[in-house]
Amino acid sequence: MKASDIISLITVNNLVEKTITVERNEILKHEFAIDTDIYFIKEGSLRVFVYDDDDERNVRFGYENNLLVSLDSFLTEKPSEFIIQAIKKTTVQIIPKERFLHFIHQDEVHLRIWAAILEDLVLQQIEREKDLLISSPKERFERVLKRSPQLFQEIPHRHIANYLRMTPETLSRLKKS
């Protein structure tokens, strides 16, 4: 299942409830809020982060044609520590959980699509955990560059450096080498 297939299904099945524009640095989902919406990014970019004491820790990014969700809150319908913020002015289509669940339970094919989405999210999380366990900044950089080259066109380097757990200066040196 490709991203274009999911986009097509979202459009054809009228899953989008509304479209909003989130201004640069505006918070879309606040810390400790319950948020069961799925966000389809039409244009722009978002970041998901948590606070670690007073430091922000980027954990995920989304840009054009990506789906983004506060998955823990989506699944449990409980508050989440994750914060979703616009990195730049972003147009987002909102798909409510109820509408999405109704859609996936209508057809066996839709359930398989949901299973594929969840499998992809789990695999992404495993890759992320591996990245964090690798001690070499160079290896972390190379893994992310190979996996998500578009990230470096869409996301400011300070956010990528934070995501990779390195200084912006280290990221800059690695990009030059």
N, C-alpha and C positions, 0 to 999 in steps of 0.2 A: 504494500500500500504506500503510494507516494503522497507527498504533501498536496500535489495537484488533485489527486483523487479525493482527499478529504475536503479540500476547498470546494470542489465541485459538489460533493454531497451536502455541504453546509448551505451552498447557494440553492441548489435544486430543491432541497427539502425545507427551505425557508426557516432555518433554525435560528437565524439572527433576530433578536428581539429589538435591538436598537444599535445605532452607531453613534459613537461619541468621539470628541477630540480632547485629548489630554495634553495640556501645555507642557513645555519643557520643565523638568523638575517637579511637576505636579504628582502627587501621590494618588494612585488609582486604588490601591488596597492598603489600608493602614494596619500597623502592628496590632495584634490581638483582636482583629476583627474577624467575623465569620464571613467568608466569601466563597460562594459556590458557583460563581459564574466562570465560564470559559471565555477567554479573550482571543479573538482572531485579529492579528495585527495587519491592517490594510496598508499602512504606511507609517514609518517612524521606527522607534525602538524603545524597548522597556527593559528594566533590570529588576531582578528579584534579589532582595538582600535581607539580612538580619543584623541586629546589633549584637556585638560581642563586647560587653562592657560599653564603652563609648565609641568603639570602632564599628564601622559598617563592614560587613562581609558579603560581597557579591556571590550569589550562588547559581544564578542563571540569567541568561539574556534572551530576549526575543526581538525579532525584527520582521520586516515585511514577509507576509505569507506564513508566519509561525503562529501556532496556538500556544497560549500561555495560561496557566492556571495555578492557583495556590492549592496544590494537589491534596495536601493534608486536610485543609478545610473543606475542599470539594468532597472528599471521601467521607469525612467524619461529621461534617456540619458543625464543627467546633472552631473556636478562635485559633488563629495561627499567628506565629511570630513573624512570618514572612511579610515583607513590605514590597509592593509593586509600584515602581516609579517610572515616569517617562524620562528618558535620557534626552530626547528632543521631542518636538511637537509630534504627536502620534495619533493616528486615526485607528480606532479599535471598534470592532463589531462584537457585541455582547451576546453570548449564547447562554441562556439560563439552564441550570442543571436539570430542572423538571422537563423542559422542552427536549433537552439532549437525551435524557433517560427514556422519555417516551419514544423518541426516534430509534434508539438502539434496541429497545425491546420489541419493536414492531416486526423485526425480520432477523432471521438467523445470520444473514450476511452483515447486517449492521452490528450484531453482537461480535462477530469476528473482527470487524473494523475496530471496535472498542478494545477488544483483546489485543489487537496489533498495536494500537496507540499506547496501551498500558505496558506492553512488552518493550516498546521503543523507549518509553520513559524510564523503565527499570534499567535497561541497558545503558541509557545515557547516565543514569545515576551511578551505575557501577563504574563506568569510565571516569566520571567525576571523582569518585572515591579513589580510584587508582591514581589519578592526577595528584590528589592531595597527599597520597602516601609516597610518591616519588620525591626524593629529597633534592634532586638536581633541578634548579630553575630551567636550565637548558632543555632537559627532557620534558618538563611540564609544558614549556613553550612549544616544542616540536610536536608533541601529542595534540595539543589544542589546535595548532596551525594546520596539521594534517586533517583533523576531524572537522574543523569549522573554519576554513579559510575566509569565509565571508565575514566572520566576526571582526576581523581586523579592518574591514572596510566600513562596518556599520557602528562599531562601538568605540568610544574614546579610549585611548591607551591607558589612562589612569584607572578606568574601570576594569580593563582586561588585566592590568598588573595586580589589582586587588583580588580579582578572581583567581589569578595564578599564585597568589600569596608571595608576591615579590614587589620590590620598589619599581616605580616608573622608570628609574634610571637603569635598573637591571633589564627590564623589558626592552628599553631602547637599545642597549648594548647587544642584546640577543637578536633583535631585528636587523641590526647592522651587520652582524657576523654571518 
